[in-house]
Amino acid sequence: MRDSYGLKRKGVDLSQGPPKRTRDVVPIPAVIDTPLVPAENAPSSSGWHSNVKYPLHDLNPTCNSNNPNLTIVFFHGIAFGTNDEWKETWTTRPTNNREECICWPEKWLPEDLNNNVRILSLSYDSNIVGSVHNDVTEIGKNLIQSLIANSSYQPLWDGPVALIAYSFGGLVLKSLVVEVHKHVYPMPKNDLDDEIQKCCKTFLNNLKGVVFYGVPHSGATENLSKYFNWKCQQINSFNKIFAQPSFSRNLKPFSQQMESLSKEFKNVVHEDLNIYEFGEGLPVDENLGILVPYVSAIRLSNNNNYKIEDANHLTICKPLNKDHPSYYLLLRCLRICMQKNIELPPLPCHEVALINKAKYINILLQKESIVGLVGMGGIGKTTLCKKFYHLFHNQYDECSFLEDVNSKDNINDVIKQLLHDLCHKRLCKDENVNNEDLDKIKQCMISKKVLVVVDNVGKVENLTSLPIFIDKAAKNQASKSKVLMNCRNWQNLKSHVNEDGKMVVNFLEENQARELFMFHAFGNGNHVPTKDFNDICMKIIKACGGLPLSLKVLGSFLCNIKKLEIWEGALNTLESGQSFTGGNDNEELWSKLRISYDHLDKQHKNMFLDIACFLGGLKISTIYRAWSGDYLHPKFGLQNLQHRFLIQEIEGGILYIHDQLQDMGQNIAMELPIMNRLVWKSNQSNYFLQKDEVVEHLEGISLKKCVDLPMLSQIDSRGFRNLRLVDLTEASPTIVEKCIQGRNLNNVKWLCLKKCMIQNLPSNLFYCLRLRVLDLAQCQSLEEIPSSIGQLNALQELVLCECSNLKELPSYIGQLNALQKLDLQGCSNLKELPSSIGQLNALQELVLCECSNLKEIPSSIGQLNALQKLDLQGCFNLKELPSSIGQLNALQKLDLQGCFNLKELPSSIGQLNALQKLDLQGCFNLKELPSSIGQLNALQEFDSSRVFRVFQLERTTFVYWPIECTPKALFVMVFEVEIITFIY
């Protein structure tokens, strides 16, 4: 049986009862007299550990040479109830035509590397189903004896060696290399077996290459932990056993521990070692997101040896075919490792050009303190900045990459990131940067060698607001700091950048454009089906005009399309539509990008336009709620848009759309027929609102920052009856009143009143009976919510964050039976919650962080059976939690960070059977923990600032010292609890 990811699921032998849990590492014999295990004779599930602890499976038994060109060893990832993960990790990706998955190292590598390579797959216990306490350091130590110094295996390491690892296997790999180095260069000097030392030295000298697929170098994320829990639940469901994510505690240590292992590994390997890394570019799904983000997966590679894959964590090491770009890059690495006179395939021209441009930027920065990249949208400015940052950031003491500055609502958030990146100081959301903070940034830039990259500057005001230019810190004679920025308009940069620091990003040359298009349309571009396809490819590439964004979007659109007439149709559209209106360069780009849009079905077109005009930059969960009932299968629609590179999901579940694609979508919206009209700019409104037929069919309107609009008064009550999306961000109270009062808004699903200076909500608002999302964030003049809010029976998300004058909520809020998220963050004058909040049966997320005057939580909170997240961070007047909190059976995350007046936790907290994360940092008055906390079987992460009490957990007693006696980083690994962190 195969699960949804194409991996075999094997049952577990229950004849002797459930798997026994043990804390001891099974002893490993010094020498294993076992030859290589052929892949077809792999040990079965029963007795997998009985004789051989770390078997090596031979994936290329035809290699009989005593002197192979290369020995390759594969390290697998976590096993989910199977014992053949050594092979299943390395199968090809499942395809829609249900082709059988093959073990690609076994089938492909012998053919492509001239068969004279030894290909091995290492087995070790990584089973998540309750068995052995595995520690990567222990596995690394044990592998010295059983693998490196084993007399049967020693000949394997006499020639060039390459190691390839996926996910957890990368931690095992790094631990092995670090332990080998300790045997070669023992510190302090101790008595080691000379033969073992010799074997380790041979292995280390012959190690030529390492490849990492989705390895969490900086520690695991919350998403990875969620995935493990989901897999355990799946195993429980199918195999009827008790599965604990015990192994995930090794994947989720705190970041310093993983950073330490990565730094050790980097320090011990020789400079010539080729390190390649593959990071995941797609989420597993909308709930789990990206399991190992780019910043954690791409940390060790040198030169240009990395790639962000169009794959998620589960498929990143599973190429579709031999033409897949990741397999192409792997072959290049392995051929380099073979150290023979083999002609290596050159890097693609567009990659070479990108590297050369990045090197040129580095040369400019040797002469100029500030360099500015300019060029039209979609030309590749951001891509070039990211390439430069990756290649050269390790030459600086501190670095900061400020991404897409122009899209940020508040430049203060950008400065906060800069303060955190350079000075390692983190501010709360409602804290502003003060002069002392700005001085710290300036001083850091003068005293250290700092790199700051400012992406997509946009308005000139964004630059003058950033402290990198205060007193011209970057240009100070004593400073070695550098600044790189990019912008479409040189006029916005010229007052800060010298003419010699200007770099114009030009179109791709023909050969570069060809390879980039082929890369996205045909893999590596070597297998164009017929001459007819080749001819039409060249015409399409020429029509794209060397624009990277258009080449990428069109190549992705045409990928896997085998009908020549569709390609011809795309070409005809390109050649006939050089611009929408015979206008500028942007319009020419839009005409190219529009081809991918034009081939969407009607529903997905409408979804894209909603995002371009209104919903871009919101959380995906919010977008789903805003679309509730409007679109069929919205999750599939978003995935389709992602696969066509029209949108992206970024960290935090935020939906991102490239500014050029957004501009294109907004201009398409202008051309829509009356039946689907979207008005997304305030200055268009007067024109369109004069037409009765437009008003009647209007589906979306934005009146951002609009002060007055006379035409609104002339529209009768029947107007706006088809409105779905309404954005009144920062609109004047007059506009809010005219737009809502007396209108028929029965169809509105999403209403944004963010930053509106309104004291009361229009009474007519509560007749919006289909409203799903109401955003009142930062309405700082809002003093009360009327009781009529209880009429909004369809409301799923209510955002009241930073409504600082809001003192109470009406009891009628308990009538919001569909409410899933209530966000009250930063409501600093809110003193209590109504007891009726316990009636919110659908509530999944309650955010109360930074409600500094909140003194108590009503006992009725225990009735919230669906609540998964309760955030009380920064509620420093909160003194106790109600005992009813133990009734929250679905609660997964409880954040009490900074609740420094909290004196005790109720004993009922031990009843939270689903709780995965408990954060008590900064709870300085918490004198002890209830002993019942040992009952939290699902707990994975527990952060505490001061705990004195001794308590027992799974037959093991742990004593927590007073903070004055506690080491700065004390980690106790226990069976159920993955991490317990003590923080000063």
Residue pairs with C-beta under 8 A, 6 or more apart in sequence:
1 8
1 9
2 8
2 9
2 94
3 9
3 234
5 94
5 314
5 315
6 91
6 93
6 94
6 101
6 318
7 80
7 82
7 88
7 91
8 82
8 84
8 88
9 80
9 81
9 82
9 238
10 45
10 81
10 82
10 83
10 84
11 81
11 239
12 19
12 45
12 81
12 129
12 239
12 241
13 45
13 46
14 239
14 240
14 241
18 130
18 241
18 242
19 129
19 130
19 131
19 241
20 131
21 130
21 131
21 244
21 246
21 975
22 131
22 132
22 133
23 133
23 956
23 975
24 133
25 132
25 133
25 134
25 135
25 138
25 142
26 49
26 53
26 132
28 53
28 54
28 142
28 145
28 146
29 53
29 145
29 146
30 145
30 146
30 149
31 145
31 149
31 150
31 151
31 152
32 52
32 53
32 54
32 146
32 150
32 152
33 152
34 51
34 52
34 55
34 152
35 152
36 56
36 57
36 58
36 120
37 43
37 52
37 55
37 56
37 57
37 58
38 57
38 58
38 61
39 57
39 58
39 59
39 61
39 87
39 103
39 106
39 121
42 57
42 84
42 86
42 87
43 52
43 55
43 83
44 83
45 82
45 83
48 83
49 125
49 132
52 123
53 124
53 125
53 142
53 146
54 122
54 123
54 124
54 142
54 143
54 146
54 147
55 122
55 123
56 73
56 120
56 121
56 122
56 123
56 147
56 153
56 156
57 86
57 87
57 120
57 121
57 122
57 123
58 118
58 119
58 120
59 74
59 103
59 105
59 106
59 109
59 119
59 120
59 121
60 106
60 109
60 110
60 115
60 117
60 118
60 119
62 110
62 115
63 110
63 115
63 116
63 117
63 118
63 119
65 116
66 155
67 159
68 116
68 117
68 118
68 159
69 113
69 114
69 116
69 117
69 159
69 160
69 338
69 340
70 113
70 117
70 118
70 159
70 160
70 161
70 162
70 208
70 334
70 337
70 338
71 117
71 118
71 120
71 156
71 157
71 159
71 160
71 161
71 162
72 105
72 109
72 117
72 118
72 119
72 120
72 161
72 162
72 163
72 164
72 334
73 120
73 121
73 122
73 161
73 162
73 163
73 164
74 86
74 89
74 90
74 105
74 119
74 120
74 121
74 122
74 164
74 165
74 169
75 122
75 163
75 164
75 165
75 166
75 169
75 170
75 172
75 173
76 85
76 86
76 88
76 89
76 90
76 121
76 122
76 123
76 126
76 166
76 169
77 85
77 89
77 126
77 166
77 167
77 168
77 169
78 85
78 126
78 128
78 167
78 168
78 228
78 247
78 248
78 251
79 85
79 126
79 127
79 128
79 129
80 127
80 128
80 129
80 231
80 234
80 235
81 127
81 128
81 129
81 235
81 239
81 243
82 88
82 127
83 127
85 123
85 126
85 127
86 121
86 122
86 123
87 103
87 106
87 121
89 166
89 169
89 317
90 103
90 104
90 105
90 106
90 121
90 166
90 317
90 318
91 101
91 102
91 103
91 104
91 318
92 101
92 102
92 104
92 318
92 319
92 320
92 321
93 101
93 311
93 315
93 318
93 319
93 320
94 101
95 320
101 318
104 318
104 319
104 327
105 119
105 121
106 119
108 322
108 327
109 117
109 119
109 334
110 117
110 119
112 322
112 331
113 331
113 334
113 335
113 338
117 334
117 338
118 156
120 156
122 147
124 134
124 139
124 172
125 131
125 132
125 134
126 134
126 168
126 169
126 247
127 247
128 228
128 231
128 232
128 235
128 243
128 244
128 245
128 246
128 247
128 248
129 235
129 241
129 243
130 242
130 243
130 244
130 246
133 246
133 975
134 247
134 250
135 250
135 973
136 168
136 171
136 172
136 174
136 175
136 250
136 261
137 175
137 179
139 172
139 175
139 176
140 172
140 174
140 175
140 176
140 178
140 179
141 179
143 172
143 176
143 179
144 176
144 179
144 180
144 183
144 196
144 200
145 196
147 153
147 176
148 154
148 157
148 180
148 196
148 199
148 200
148 203
149 193
149 195
149 196
149 199
149 200
154 199
157 199
157 202
157 203
157 206
158 202
158 206
159 206
160 206
160 208
160 337
160 338
160 339
161 203
161 206
161 207
161 208
161 337
162 207
162 208
162 209
162 210
162 211
162 333
162 334
162 337
163 173
163 177
163 207
163 209
163 210
163 211
164 210
164 211
164 213
164 330
165 172
165 173
165 210
165 211
165 212
165 213
165 215
166 213
166 214
166 215
166 316
166 317
167 213
167 214
167 215
167 216
167 251
167 292
167 313
168 247
168 250
168 251
169 215
170 212
170 213
170 215
170 216
170 217
171 215
171 216
171 250
171 251
171 258
171 261
173 210
173 212
174 261
174 262
174 264
174 265
175 261
177 204
177 207
177 210
177 265
177 268
177 269
178 261
178 264
178 265
178 268
180 200
180 203
180 204
181 200
181 204
181 268
183 192
183 196
183 197
183 200
184 197
184 200
184 201
184 204
186 192
204 270
207 269
207 273
208 272
208 273
208 274
208 336
208 337
208 338
208 339
209 273
209 274
209 275
209 276
209 333
209 334
209 336
209 337
210 269
210 273
210 274
210 275
210 276
211 275
211 276
211 277
211 278
211 330
211 333
212 275
212 276
212 277
212 278
212 297
212 300
212 301
213 278
213 316
213 317
214 278
214 279
214 280
214 291
214 292
214 297
214 313
214 316
214 317
215 277
215 292
215 297
216 224
216 251
216 258
216 292
216 296
216 297
217 258
217 259
217 261
217 262
217 296
217 297
217 299
217 300
218 255
218 258
218 259
218 262
218 295
218 296
218 299
219 251
219 252
219 253
219 254
219 255
219 257
219 258
219 259
219 296
220 248
220 251
220 252
220 253
220 291
220 292
221 290
221 291
221 292
221 293
221 296
222 917
223 284
223 288
223 289
223 290
223 291
224 248
224 251
224 252
224 291
224 292
224 313
225 245
225 248
225 252
225 916
225 940
225 941
225 978
226 287
226 288
226 916
227 284
227 288
227 291
227 313
228 245
228 247
228 248
228 251
229 245
229 916
229 938
229 940
230 288
231 243
231 245
232 243
232 244
232 245
235 241
235 243
236 242
236 243
244 937
244 975
244 976
245 940
245 978
246 975
246 976
248 940
248 978
249 940
249 973
249 977
249 978
249 979
252 940
252 941
252 978
252 979
253 971
253 979
254 969
254 971
254 979
254 981
256 969
257 969
257 971
262 299
262 300
265 300
266 300
269 275
273 302
274 302
274 305
274 333
274 336
274 337
275 300
275 301
275 302
275 305
276 301
276 305
276 306
276 329
276 330
276 333
277 297
277 298
277 299
277 300
277 301
277 305
277 306
277 307
278 297
278 306
278 307
278 308
278 309
278 316
278 317
278 326
278 329
279 292
279 293
279 294
279 297
279 298
279 306
279 307
279 308
279 309
279 316
280 290
280 291
280 292
280 297
280 308
280 309
280 311
280 312
280 313
280 316
281 290
281 294
281 308
281 309
281 310
281 311
282 290
282 309
282 310
282 311
282 312
282 642
282 649
283 289
283 290
283 312
283 649
284 290
284 291
284 312
284 313
284 314
286 620
286 621
286 624
286 635
286 638
286 649
286 653
289 649
289 651
289 653
290 312
290 313
290 649
290 651
291 312
291 313
292 313
293 651
294 308
298 306
298 308
298 390
303 391
304 347
304 351
304 355
304 391
305 329
305 333
306 390
307 325
307 326
307 329
309 316
309 325
309 326
311 318
311 326
316 326
319 326
319 327
320 523
321 327
321 523
323 522
323 523
323 524
323 526
323 527
324 523
324 524
325 519
325 523
325 524
328 345
328 523
328 524
331 345
332 344
332 345
332 347
335 342
335 344
335 345
336 344
346 352
347 355
348 515
348 516
348 519
348 524
348 525
349 509
349 511
349 512
349 514
349 515
350 508
350 512
350 513
350 515
350 516
350 519
350 548
353 508
353 509
353 512
354 380
354 383
354 384
354 387
355 387
355 391
357 384
357 387
357 505
358 384
358 387
358 388
358 391
358 392
359 391
360 503
361 371
361 373
361 384
361 388
361 484
361 503
362 388
362 391
362 392
364 371
364 500
364 501
364 503
365 371
365 482
365 484
367 500
368 497
368 498
368 500
368 501
369 474
369 475
369 479
369 481
369 482
369 483
369 501
370 474
370 475
370 482
370 483
370 484
370 485
370 496
370 497
370 498
370 501
371 482
371 483
371 484
371 485
371 497
371 501
371 502
371 503
372 484
372 485
372 486
372 487
372 490
372 493
372 496
372 497
372 501
372 502
372 503
373 381
373 384
373 385
373 484
373 485
373 486
373 487
373 503
373 504
373 505
374 381
374 486
374 487
374 488
374 489
374 490
374 493
374 502
374 503
374 504
374 505
375 381
375 486
375 488
375 504
375 505
375 506
376 488
376 585
376 586
376 589
377 488
377 549
377 586
377 589
377 658
377 659
377 660
377 663
378 547
378 548
378 549
378 550
378 589
378 593
378 658
378 660
379 505
379 506
379 507
379 547
379 548
379 549
380 505
380 508
380 548
380 549
381 455
381 456
381 486
381 487
381 505
382 403
382 404
382 455
382 456
382 486
383 548
384 486
384 505
385 401
385 453
385 455
385 484
385 486
386 401
388 453
388 484
389 399
389 401
389 451
389 453
389 484
392 451
393 399
393 451
395 449
395 451
396 449
396 450
396 451
396 482
397 448
397 449
397 450
398 421
398 422
398 444
398 448
398 449
398 450
398 451
399 421
399 450
399 451
399 452
399 453
400 417
400 418
400 421
400 422
400 450
400 451
400 452
400 453
401 421
401 453
401 455
402 414
402 417
402 418
402 452
402 453
402 454
402 455
403 455
403 456
404 455
404 456
404 656
404 659
405 411
405 414
405 454
405 455
405 456
405 457
405 458
405 462
406 456
406 457
406 458
406 459
406 462
406 659
407 456
407 458
407 617
407 659
408 414
411 461
411 462
411 465
411 466
412 432
412 433
414 462
414 466
415 433
415 437
415 438
415 441
415 465
415 466
415 467
416 426
416 427
416 431
416 433
418 441
418 452
418 466
418 467
418 468
419 425
419 427
419 433
419 437
419 440
419 441
420 426
420 427
422 441
422 444
422 445
422 450
422 452
423 437
423 440
423 441
423 444
425 437
425 440
427 433
427 437
428 850
428 874
429 825
429 826
429 850
430 802
430 826
430 828
430 850
433 467
438 467
438 470
441 467
441 468
441 470
441 473
442 467
442 470
442 471
442 473
444 450
445 452
445 468
445 473
445 474
445 476
445 479
445 481
446 473
446 476
446 478
446 479
446 481
448 480
448 481
449 480
449 481
450 480
450 481
450 482
451 481
451 482
451 483
451 484
452 468
452 474
452 481
452 482
452 483
452 484
453 483
453 484
453 485
454 463
454 466
454 468
454 483
454 484
454 485
454 486
455 485
455 486
456 486
456 487
456 659
457 463
457 485
457 486
457 487
457 492
457 493
458 487
458 492
459 492
460 491
460 492
460 495
463 469
463 485
463 492
463 493
463 496
467 473
468 474
468 483
469 496
473 479
473 481
474 481
474 482
474 483
485 493
485 497
486 505
487 493
490 502
493 502
494 502
506 546
507 513
507 545
507 546
507 547
508 516
508 546
508 547
508 548
508 551
509 546
510 541
510 542
510 546
512 546
513 541
513 544
513 546
513 551
514 525
514 537
514 538
514 541
515 525
516 548
516 551
516 552
516 555
517 525
517 537
517 540
517 541
517 544
517 551
517 554
517 555
518 524
518 525
518 528
518 537
518 555
519 525
519 555
520 551
520 552
520 554
520 555
520 556
520 559
521 537
521 554
521 555
521 556
521 558
521 559
522 528
522 559
528 534
528 537
529 562
532 564
533 564
533 567
536 564
536 567
536 568
536 571
537 567
539 571
539 575
540 554
540 558
540 567
540 570
540 571
540 574
541 551
543 571
543 574
543 575
543 592
544 550
544 551
544 554
544 574
544 592
545 588
545 592
547 589
547 592
549 589
549 593
549 658
549 660
549 661
550 589
550 592
550 593
552 645
553 592
553 593
553 596
553 644
553 645
553 646
553 661
554 570
554 592
554 593
554 595
554 596
556 596
556 643
556 644
556 645
557 570
557 595
557 596
557 599
557 644
558 566
558 567
558 570
561 567
566 599
570 595
573 591
573 594
573 595
573 598
574 591
574 592
574 595
577 591
577 594
578 588
578 591
579 587
579 588
579 590
579 591
580 587
580 590
580 591
580 667
580 671
581 587
586 660
586 663
587 667
589 660
589 664
590 660
590 663
590 664
590 667
593 660
593 661
593 664
594 664
594 668
596 644
596 645
596 646
597 605
597 608
597 646
597 664
597 665
597 668
600 608
600 640
600 641
600 644
603 631
603 632
603 637
604 637
604 640
604 641
606 631
606 676
607 627
607 631
607 634
607 637
607 638
607 641
608 641
608 646
608 647
608 665
609 665
609 668
609 669
609 672
609 678
610 627
610 678
610 700
610 725
611 623
611 641
611 647
611 655
611 657
611 665
612 657
612 661
612 662
612 664
612 665
612 666
612 668
612 669
613 665
613 666
613 669
613 678
613 680
613 700
613 702
613 725
614 678
614 680
614 700
614 702
614 725
614 727
614 750
615 622
615 623
615 626
615 655
615 725
615 750
616 647
616 655
616 656
616 657
616 662
617 654
617 655
617 656
617 657
618 626
618 654
618 655
619 652
619 653
619 654
619 655
620 638
620 649
620 653
620 654
620 655
621 653
621 821
622 773
622 797
623 634
623 638
623 655
624 634
624 635
625 750
625 772
625 773
625 796
625 797
625 820
626 725
626 749
626 750
626 772
626 773
627 634
627 749
628 749
628 772
628 794
628 796
629 749
629 770
630 724
630 749
631 637
638 647
638 655
641 647
642 648
642 649
646 657
646 661
647 655
647 656
647 657
647 661
648 655
648 656
648 657
648 658
649 655
649 656
650 656
657 665
666 680
666 681
669 677
669 678
669 680
670 684
672 678
674 691
674 693
674 694
674 697
675 697
676 697
676 699
677 688
677 694
677 697
677 698
677 699
678 698
678 699
678 700
678 701
678 725
679 685
679 688
679 698
679 700
679 701
679 702
680 700
680 701
680 702
681 702
682 702
682 703
682 704
682 705
682 706
682 709
685 701
685 703
685 706
685 709
685 711
686 709
686 710
686 711
688 694
688 695
688 698
689 695
689 709
689 711
689 712
689 715
690 711
695 715
695 719
695 720
696 718
696 719
696 721
696 722
697 722
698 719
698 720
698 722
698 723
699 722
699 723
699 724
699 725
700 723
700 724
700 725
700 726
700 727
701 720
701 723
701 725
701 726
701 727
701 739
702 726
702 727
702 729
703 709
703 727
703 728
703 731
703 735
703 739
704 727
704 728
704 729
704 730
704 731
705 729
705 730
705 731
706 728
706 731
706 732
706 735
707 731
707 732
707 734
707 735
708 732
708 734
708 735
709 735
709 738
712 735
712 738
712 739
713 738
717 742
717 743
717 744
718 744
719 743
719 744
720 739
720 743
720 744
720 745
721 744
721 745
721 746
721 747
722 747
723 745
723 747
723 748
724 747
724 748
724 749
724 750
725 748
725 749
725 750
726 739
726 745
726 748
726 750
726 751
726 752
727 752
728 735
728 736
728 739
728 751
728 752
728 753
728 756
729 752
729 753
729 754
729 755
729 756
730 754
730 755
730 756
731 739
731 753
731 756
732 756
732 757
733 756
733 757
733 758
733 759
736 753
736 756
736 758
736 762
737 762
740 762
740 764
740 765
741 762
741 763
741 764
742 764
743 764
745 764
745 765
745 767
745 768
746 767
746 768
746 769
746 770
747 770
748 768
748 770
748 771
749 770
749 771
749 772
749 773
750 771
750 772
750 773
750 775
751 765
751 768
751 771
751 773
751 774
751 775
752 775
753 774
753 775
753 776
753 779
754 775
754 776
754 777
754 778
754 779
755 777
755 778
755 779
756 776
756 779
757 779
757 780
757 781
758 779
758 781
758 782
759 781
759 782
759 783
760 782
760 783
760 784
760 786
761 776
761 782
761 785
761 786
761 789
763 786
763 788
766 786
766 788
766 789
766 791
766 792
767 791
768 792
769 791
769 792
769 793
769 794
770 794
771 792
771 794
771 795
772 794
772 795
772 796
772 797
773 795
773 796
773 797
773 799
774 792
774 795
774 797
774 798
774 799
775 797
775 799
776 782
776 798
776 799
776 800
776 803
777 799
777 800
777 801
777 802
777 803
777 823
778 801
778 802
778 803
779 800
779 803
780 802
780 803
780 804
780 805
781 805
782 800
782 803
782 805
782 806
783 805
783 806
783 807
784 806
784 807
784 808
784 810
785 800
785 806
785 809
785 810
785 813
786 810
787 810
787 811
787 812
788 812
789 810
789 812
789 813
789 816
790 810
790 812
790 813
790 814
790 815
790 816
791 815
792 816
793 815
793 816
793 817
793 818
794 818
795 816
795 818
795 819
796 818
796 819
796 820
796 821
796 842
797 819
797 820
797 821
797 823
798 816
798 819
798 821
798 822
798 823
799 821
799 823
800 806
800 822
800 823
800 824
800 827
801 823
801 824
801 825
801 826
801 827
801 847
802 825
802 826
802 827
803 826
803 827
804 826
804 827
804 828
804 829
805 829
806 827
806 829
806 830
807 829
807 830
807 831
808 830
808 831
808 832
808 834
809 830
809 833
809 834
809 837
810 834
811 834
811 835
811 836
812 836
813 834
813 836
813 837
813 840
814 834
814 836
814 837
814 838
814 839
814 840
815 836
815 839
816 840
817 839
817 840
817 841
817 842
818 842
819 840
819 842
819 843
820 842
820 843
820 844
820 845
820 866
821 843
821 844
821 845
821 847
822 837
822 840
822 843
822 845
822 846
822 847
823 845
823 847
824 830
824 846
824 847
824 848
824 851
825 847
825 848
825 849
825 850
825 851
825 871
826 849
826 850
826 851
827 851
828 850
828 851
828 852
828 853
829 853
830 851
830 853
830 854
831 853
831 854
831 855
832 854
832 855
832 856
832 858
833 848
833 854
833 857
833 858
833 861
834 858
835 858
835 859
835 860
836 860
837 858
837 860
837 861
837 864
838 858
838 859
838 860
838 861
838 862
838 863
838 864
839 860
839 863
840 864
841 863
841 864
841 865
841 866
842 866
843 864
843 866
843 867
844 866
844 867
844 868
844 869
844 890
845 867
845 868
845 869
845 871
846 861
846 864
846 867
846 869
846 870
846 871
847 869
847 871
848 854
848 870
848 871
848 872
848 875
849 871
849 872
849 873
849 874
849 875
849 895
850 873
850 874
850 875
851 872
851 874
851 875
852 874
852 875
852 876
852 877
853 877
854 875
854 877
854 878
855 877
855 878
855 879
856 878
856 879
856 880
856 882
857 872
857 878
857 881
857 882
857 885
858 882
859 882
859 883
859 884
860 884
861 867
861 870
861 882
861 884
861 885
861 888
862 882
862 884
862 885
862 886
862 887
862 888
863 884
863 887
864 888
865 888
865 889
865 890
866 890
867 888
867 890
867 891
868 890
868 891
868 892
868 893
868 914
869 891
869 892
869 893
870 888
870 891
870 893
870 894
870 895
871 893
871 895
872 878
872 894
872 895
872 896
872 899
873 895
873 896
873 897
873 898
873 899
873 919
874 897
874 898
874 899
875 896
875 898
875 899
876 898
876 899
876 900
876 901
877 901
878 899
878 901
878 902
879 901
879 902
879 903
880 902
880 903
880 904
880 906
881 902
881 905
881 906
881 909
882 906
883 906
883 907
883 908
884 908
885 891
885 906
885 908
885 909
885 912
886 906
886 907
886 908
886 909
886 910
886 911
886 912
887 908
887 911
888 912
889 912
889 913
889 914
890 914
891 912
891 914
891 915
892 914
892 915
892 916
892 917
892 938
893 915
893 916
893 917
894 912
894 915
894 917
894 918
894 919
895 917
895 919
896 902
896 918
896 919
896 920
896 923
897 919
897 920
897 921
897 922
897 923
897 943
898 921
898 922
898 923
899 922
899 923
900 922
900 923
900 924
900 925
901 925
902 923
902 925
902 926
903 925
903 926
903 927
904 926
904 927
904 928
904 930
905 926
905 929
905 930
905 933
906 930
907 930
907 931
907 932
908 932
909 915
909 930
909 932
909 933
909 936
910 930
910 931
910 932
910 933
910 934
910 935
910 936
911 932
911 935
912 936
913 936
913 937
913 938
914 938
915 936
915 938
915 939
916 938
916 939
916 940
916 941
917 939
917 940
917 941
917 942
918 936
918 939
918 941
918 942
918 943
919 941
919 943
920 926
920 942
920 943
920 944
920 945
921 943
921 944
921 945
921 983
922 945
923 944
923 945
923 946
924 945
924 946
926 945
926 946
926 947
927 946
927 948
928 947
928 948
928 949
929 944
929 947
929 949
929 951
931 949
931 951
931 952
933 951
934 951
934 952
934 953
934 954
936 976
936 977
937 976
938 976
939 976
939 977
939 978
940 977
940 978
940 979
941 978
941 979
941 981
942 977
942 979
942 980
942 981
943 980
943 981
943 983
944 960
944 980
944 981
944 982
944 983
945 963
945 982
945 983
945 984
946 962
946 963
947 960
947 982
948 960
948 962
949 960
950 957
950 958
950 959
950 960
951 957
951 958
952 958
953 974
953 975
953 976
953 977
954 974
954 975
954 976
956 974
956 975
958 972
958 974
958 980
960 966
960 982
961 970
963 982
963 984
966 982
967 982
968 984
969 982
970 982
971 979
971 980
971 981
972 980
973 979
974 980
